[in-house]
Amino acid sequence: GTIFAYGQTGSGKSFTMQGVADPSSQKGIIARAFEHIFESVQCAENAKFLLRASYLEIYNEDIRDLLGADTKQKLE
């Protein structure tokens, strides 16, 4: 799946995506999606899974990988 969080600076995109750990009612989409995926994988029997995630930021026509070793490095 793909989620695009688009909007004006300060409109709550990061909070919606990341949220906060405590209270759990304020977890973001990322934490909730990972929880759901890993619970589903754990319940599956006789199956192997390969999970891959990326977290990109596009800002002023620059793309950065927020899960990469250097989050300041721009991608082509």
N, C-alpha and C positions, 0 to 999 in steps of 0.2 A: 504494500500500500504506500501511498504518498500523501503527505500532508503539506500544504502550503499555508504558511502563516504570513499574511500580507497586510500591511497597514502602516499608518503613520507612526513615527517615533513616539514612544511613550504610551501607546494604545493598549499594551498588555500582552503582546505576542509571546515574549519570553516567559512571562508568568503562566500563560495558558499552556505553553509547551512543557515547561520545567516544573512549575508549581513549587511547593515546599513539602518536605517530608512529614512535618508535624504541624498541624493535625492532618491525618491521612485524608480527610475530606478535601484538602487543598492540593492533593497530588496533581501533577500536570498530565497532559496527554501521553507524553513519553513514558513516564513511570507506569501509568495505567495500561498502556499498550504492551509494554514488556512483561508486566505481571500476567496479563491475559495470555500472551503467547507462551510464556514459560509454564504456566499452569496447564495449558493445552498439550504442550510437548510432554510434560511429566505424566499426564494421564494416558498418553498413547502407548500401546503395547506393540512390540514387534515392528517398530518403525525407527528409522534414523532421520534426523533433521539437520539441515545446515541453515543457520540463521545468520543473516548479514544485515548490518545497520549502517546508515550514514546520516550525518547531521551537517547540512550545508547552510551557509549564510550567503545570501546574495545582497550586496549593499553597494550602491553607486556603481553598478556594473562590474564589481569585483566579487569573485566567488572564493570562499574560504571553507576548509574542512574543519569543523569544530570538534571532531573526534581525533584529528591527526595529531602528530607529535608537536608540530608548530602551528598553532591556530592563527598566527599572524601571516603565515605564508599564503599568497594568493595562488589559486589554481588557474589553469588555462581553460 
